[in-house]
Amino acid sequence: MRDWLVHIKRSDHASLQAQIREALVSAILDGQLARDEPIPSTRKMAKSLAVSRNTVVLAYQGLLDDGYLAARERSGYYVSDKALEGTANPRRSESKAASGSGKGATAWAHRLRMDPASQENITKPLDWQINEFPFIYGQVDHTLFPLAEWRDCARQALGKKWLGNWTNDTWAHDDPLLVEQIRRRILPRRGIMAADDEILVTLGAQNALYLIVSLLCGPGTRAGMEDPGFPDMRNLFALHSQQVELLPVDGQGLKVDDLPDGLDLVFTTPSHQFPTTATMPLERRMALLKAASERDFLIVEDDYEFETNYVNEPCPALKSLDDEGRVIYVGSLSKTLFPGLRLGFMVGPREFIAQARALRRLMVRHAPNNNQRTAALFLSMGHHDALIRKLHRAYRTRWEIMGEALQQNMPDAARSPSFGGTAFWVQGPKDLDSEHLADVALKRGLILEPGRIYFGGRDKPRNYLRLAFSSIAENKIEPGIRLLAELIGKERA
């Protein structure tokens, strides 16, 4: 029998017997006590609460009569089956303690300084893998991942040789081997040269973006971001600033010529515009940097799919072209390894990185050391490079299959990503409600991502879809697109 503690208050509002009963009923119905789990004996409970044993006996007897407890000879009292099946007598006092809804309960609404729970966010089914056609973004195909190699790196990382590296609290410091691998193997591919103290490891790119916004945005900060764009970033800005500007995009990404005056910070996804997949050409990147210099604003560059280029030669990252230290670069290892790893990084001027490191320490100290060292070994032993080559081959094939399937079944609905990436941005008929379509499609095993969530403002178009191919098998793409076209036809009929 595990230890279990009951608290009662000695007051005139309820007898000790009633309080014991209420505490036990609440524990049973709230799932704190499981089926057939023994509860403390009357002697032990009386001693724990410093009450007479007779008081406890009477409370237990009432629970026996109402079906919450079952007595076993020479064994004690147990939670009864009736209690968990909902057939016990409901005659009891409602528990208020756990929910904080009793008399004098704390009113939370006026105490909270922000309300993130009310914001609209992207939602995706957790059981996406059971669906036949998972066109879901951000997940990986487990058949492509080199599990044996990752397991070997994890085994080495957790060995005695590096015991101190992953068991110690390293305060604000990162794994030096992972920082070295990011600096030597990842950043040069994007044309970025950085020193160790200009790199910070984060709990995914999302953690990096939160740190950046927390340090650079306040109520009076005028922040600009692409529209359509990354909903999480729009929500982050909204939590910190009341002046969020939605910046239009076209087939070449963010429209630099349309930037309003007075911006303090601009968030952009130049390699794969999120979600349209448009790639910002070099000329426009240079124009954006020039505008930042002349108008004195900073740039946050989210290079969220920096390794998924298999179509054309990539343009250099904005950060690699930055001569004034105005660009903060954010990357993630999730798209090539796996999203559950939660490892990302940012690159910026050392003065800013020092502040971000200090803030991260207050939040989480550092990313888990065992994960950092495993990822570092995976990179250093060449497994990451081999995985990238494997993903490029698989994604290129899926990209071609999906492009052909869309053209055959939904002509002119989507443009092929010019740089790579793992998704298509699809525009349906003007009268299409993609959210209703997604609900209908899910019943047929087809996971779609409605596009309305990516737009800010009031009049959000509802006829866009985002279709990803990173986690769907090749032979399921064409049938899935065919089913999608069929469902759209029925929706419009």
N, C-alpha and C positions, 0 to 999 in steps of 0.2 A: 504493500500500500504506500503510495507516494505521500509526501507531506502536503497538507492542504490547510490553509489558514483562513479562519472565519473572523470577520470583524463585526462587532456589535457596538452600538452606542447606548450608554446607560442614560436614558431620558424618559420623560413621562409620555412621549408620543406613542410608544408601543412597548409591550411587555418584553422581557428577555426571551421568553418562549417564542413569541411571535417574530422577533428579530432573527432568532436562530433558524426558524422555519423559512423565513423570507430569504435569508442568505443561501440556504441550501437549495431552495427551489430555483433561485436565480442562477446558481452555479450549474444546476442540471439543465435548465432550459437554454442557457447561453452556451452550452457545450463545454464548459470547464470540467465537468465530470462526465465521463463517457459511460456507455452501456456496460453493465456488469463491473463497474469500478467500485471497490470498497470505499466506504467513508469512515472517518475516525469513529472509534467506539465511543459509547456514551461517557465512559470514564475519562478517556483521553480528551474528548471535546470539553467536558466540564472543567478539567484541569487547565486546558488551554485558555478558556474564556473566564476562568475564575468565577464560575457559577456553580450552583448545586447540581449534583448529578440528576436529581429528580426533574429539574427544569429541562435538561437535555432529553431525558427519557420521554417526557410528555411531548416535546417537539418532534422527536423521532416517531412516536406513536401516531401523531397526527399525520405525518407524511406517509406512514405505512397505510393508514386508513384511506388516504386519498390516492394511493397508487404510485407515489413518487419513489418510495423505497421498497425494497424487498428484504426480508430477514431470512438468513440461512443459519440453520442450527450449527452451533459451535464454530461459526465462521464470521458472523457479524452482519452488518447492514450494507446493502449494495443498491446502486441505481437500478431501478426496475425497467423492464422493457416497455411497460405502459407509458412511463414518463416520456420516453423518447419517441414513442409512436403517436403521442398527442392524445392518448386516451385516459390520462390521469385526470382526476377531478380538478377543474380550473379554479376551485375555491382557494384563492390565495391573494396576498397583497402583491401588487405589481412592483417589480424592482426598479428603482430609480437611480441607484448609485452608479451603475456602469455607464448609463447613457447621459448622466448629468442632467436629467430632466425633472428631477424632484423639486420639492419646495426649496426656494432659494438658490436654484441652479444658476451657474454662471451664464450670462448672456454674452455669447461670443461675437456676434455680428459687429457690435460697435468697438470691440477691442482689436480686431484684425486690421492691420495697416495695408493689406493687399488682399485681393480676392481671386487667386489663380483658379480655384475650382469652378468658377462661373465662366471661364473662358472656353471657347469652342476649340477643340483639338481633333487631330486625326485619330480615328479609331479603326482598329483592325482586329479580326478574330484571332484569339490565341491558338485555336485549334485549326489553323489554316492548312496544316499538312494533311488533314483528312479529306480535303476538297480535291476534286479531280483536276480543276483548272485554276490553280492559285496564281493569278496575275498580280501578286502582292509585292509591293516595293520594300526593300530593306532587309529581306530575308535571303538565306543562302540555300543552295542545293547541297545537301550534306554528302551526296555521292561524289562531289568534286573536291571535297576537303581531304587533305592528307592526314588522316587521323593518326596513323602509326607514327609519322614524323612529329606531329604535335605532342603525342603521348611520350615520345622519347625525350623531347625537349623539356616537358613537364617533369619527367623522372629525373633528369639531370638537374633541373632548377631546384628540385626539392631534396636533392642529395646532401650529404654531409659537407661537401666541398663549399657549397654556398649557403650553408645553414644560417649563418649570421645575416646574409643579404636579405632573406625573406622572412625571418622571424623577428628581426629588430624593427622598432619604430624609428624611421629615418626622418621624422618631423616634416620638414618642408622639402626634403631632397628627393630626387628621382634616381632610378637605377642608372648608374653611369653607362652601363653597357647598352641599354636601350636608347639613351640620349645619343650615344655615339653612332648607333645603327641608323637612327633617324637622320642624323646630320650627314652621315657618309653614304647611305644607301637610298634613302627616300627623297630627301630634299634636292639632291643634285638632279634627279629626274625632272624636277619642276624648275630647274635653273636657279635654285635658292642656295645661297651660301650663308651659313649662320654659325656662330660660336655656341658653345655649350650653354652659356648663361643667357642666350637669346631663345632658348627652347624650353617649353614647359610641358610635361606629360599630364594629361587630364583624364578624367573618367568619361571618355568619349568626347566627341565634338560638342555635344550638348553642354557638358560641364564647362568647356572652353568658352562657348558663347555666353553662358550665364556669368562667368567671371568678367568677360569683356564688358557686357552691358552694365554690370554692377559697378565697375570701376569708371566707366565713361559716361553713363547716362544719369541724369537727374530730372526733376520736374520741368526744368527749362531747356533741356537739351533737345535740339531739333534733329531727329534721326530719320534717315531715309532708307527705304528698302524696296526691292522689286515687287511689282504687282502684275501678274500673280507671283507669289513667292512662298517662302518657307513659313508655314503657320506658327511654328514654335518660336521663330525669331520675332515675328510680328507680336506674339503674345509677350515675349520677354521685353520688347521695347515698351509695350503698353503698360506693363507693370511699373516701369521706372520713369516714363516720360509721357507728358500729355500732348506732345507735338511730334507725332509720327507721320511722316510724309510717304505716300504710296507712289512709287516711281514707275512709269510705264516701261514696258519692254517690247521688243520687236523680234524679227528673225535673227538678229545679231546680239541679242541680250539687252542689257540695260541701255536705255536711250540717253546718252550723255548730254546731248544738246538740249534736252528737256529738263535738266536738273534745276530745281528752284534755288534761289539765293538763300543764304543764311543757314545752310546745313552745317551741322557739327560732325556728323557721322553718317557714313553710307555703308549699308550691307549689300554685298553682291555675290553672285555665284557665276563667275565668268566662264569657267570651263564647261559646265553643264548647267545652264540656267534652270533653276528649280522653280517650277516643274517642266517648263516647255522644252528643255534639253538644248536650247540654242547656245551656240558657242560665240563668245565675244571675240572678234578679230583683233589682230595686233594693233591696228590703227586706232580702234575705239579704246583699247586698253590704255594706249599712250594718251589719248584725249582725256580719259578719266583721271589719270595721274596728273595731267596738266591742270585740269579743273580743280583737283584737290589742292594742288600747290597754290594756284591763284586765289582760290576762295577759302583756303585754310580749313579744310575738313579732313577727317581721318577716314580710312577705308577698312572694313572687315571683309576679308576674302575667304569665303567658305569653299574650299576645294574638296568637296565631300566625296567625289569619285575620282580622285587624282590618278588611280591606278587602272581605271577601266577605259583606257584608250586603245582601240583596236581598229579604228577606221582611217584616220589621217594623222599626220604628225601634229602633236599638240602644240598649242601656243604656249609661250612661257607664262608662268604664273605672274600675276600682278606684283607679287612680292619680289620677284626676281628683277623687275624693272624699276623698283622703288629706290630712288636715290636720296630721299629725304626722311625715311623712317616713318612714313604715314600709313603704311599697310600692316595690318595684323593678319597673319595667315593662320587658318584653322584647317587641320586635317584629321582623318580618322583611320584607324586600322580595321574598322568594323566591316567595311565593304569587301575587303579581300580576305580577311580572316573569318570572323563571325561576330554578329552584333552583340551577342551576350558577353563578349570579352570586356566591353566597355573601356577601351583604351583609345585615346586620341591625343592630340598635341596642338600647341600653338607656337608660332614663331613671331617675334616682334622685337622692338628695341629693348635693350637690356633694362632700361629704367622701367618700362612698362611690365616686362616679365617679372621683375623683382616684386612689384606690387601685386601682380596676379598670383605669384607664388605665396606671398604672405596671406592673401585672401583665401587661397585654396587651403592653406594650413588651418585657418579658422573653420573652414567648412568640413574638410575630410582628411586633413594632413597631406596624404599622398595616395596615389592609386595602389592597390594591393601589390606588394613587392614580389610575391610569387608569380603573379600574372605578368608583371613587367619583365622579370628575368626569363620566363618561358618565351615571351614574345621576342625578347632580345636574342635568345639562342636560336629561335626559329628564323630570324632575319640573318644572323651571322653565319649560319650553316647553309645558307642558300635555299632553304625550303620556301621562303616567301617569293623569291624570284621564280622558282619552278612553279609555284601555285599561280602566280600572275600569268605566266605563259599558258598554263592549262586553262585558266579562266578566259583568257583572250580568245583561245580557239573555240571554247564552248559558247561564249557570249557572242562571238562573231557569227557563228552558225545560227544561234537563236535569233539574233538581230535580223539576219537575212530572212529566216523563215517567217518571223512576225511581220516584217515589212511586206513580204509577198502576200501573206494571208490578209493583211489589212487592205492592201491594194485590190485584191480580188473580191473581198467580201464587203469592204467599206471604202470604196474608191475616194481618194482625196481627203480622207478624214484625218490623216496623220502625216507628219513630215518625219523623215528618218533623222535620228540624231547624227549630226555632222562630225562629232568628236568621239562618240562612244557612249558610255553610260549603260544603264540597265533598264531603261523604260522608254515608252513612247507616250507622247502627249496627244490625245485623240479628241477631236472636236466632232460631236454628234450633231444631229439635226437641231435646229434652233428650238423646237418645241419639246426636246427631250429632257426629262427629269432624271438625271443620272443617279440621284440618291434613291429614288424609287426603283430604278432599274437595278441598282446594286442589291437591293433587298430581294427582288424577284430572282436575280441571277444566283444569289447565294443558295437559294433552295435547289438550284440545279448543279451545285458544286462549283460554281464559277465566282471567283473572288474578283471584284472590281473596286477601284478607288475613285469615288466621285470627285470631280474637280472643283466644286464650289468652295471647299474649305481653303483652297490656295489663294482665293481672291479676298482682298480687303474691301472696305467701303460698303455701301448699302446695296446697290444693284449688282449682286453677284451672279454671273451666268451659271446656269445649272446644266449645261449641255456638254461639259468637258469630262473626260475620263483620263486617268493615268493607268497605263498597263505596263507592268514590269515583267521581265522574263528571267530574272536571276534565279528563281526558285522553281520554275516549271520545267518539266521534261520536254525535250524537243518534240516528241511525237504527240504532245498534248496541245501545242501552240495552235496549229491550224484548226483542229476540231473546236478548240475553245473560242477562237475568233469567229468561226462559222456559227457557233451557238450564240455568241454575242450579237452578231448581225441579225440572227433570227429573232432574238428577244427584243432588239430595238424595233424591228419590223412589227412585232406584235404590240409593243407599247404604243406605236403610232397608229395602229389600225383602229 
